[in-house]
Amino acid sequence: MDATIDLRSDTVTKPSAAMRRAMAAAEVGDDPTLNRLQDRAAELTGKQAAIYLPTGTLCTQIAMHAFVVAGHLVVCEASAHAGGTEAWTEPASSTLAPSPAPVSPITPPRSMR
């Protein structure tokens, strides 16, 4: 038997009998482990609450919407992740339009040279 576990999708990797038993025995509803993680993160950062975001794409979408509303143009540095890798996700899921802009090198202040 091949010991490789391919986690690309739930249609590629089939759960074993032990995995099915664990799923059947799992608590239904809010995940208490995830709730503890969020509570601990809020405690560590001194915030009122925290939220777990399972993907980088979801993080980017929420961050974008913290600053702009649907339909707006988002100007970002040309090599920025949001203007490249996420460039097609934003219009499709958030109706935001990334607009990569070239950035000139910044000359540091004399005190930092």
ABEGO torsion letter per residue (X at the ends): XBABBBAABAAABBBBAAAAAAAAABBBEBBAAAAAAAAAAAAAAGBABBBBBABAAAAAAAAAAAABBBGBBBBBBAABAAABAAAAAAAAAAGBBBBBBBBBBBBBBAAAX
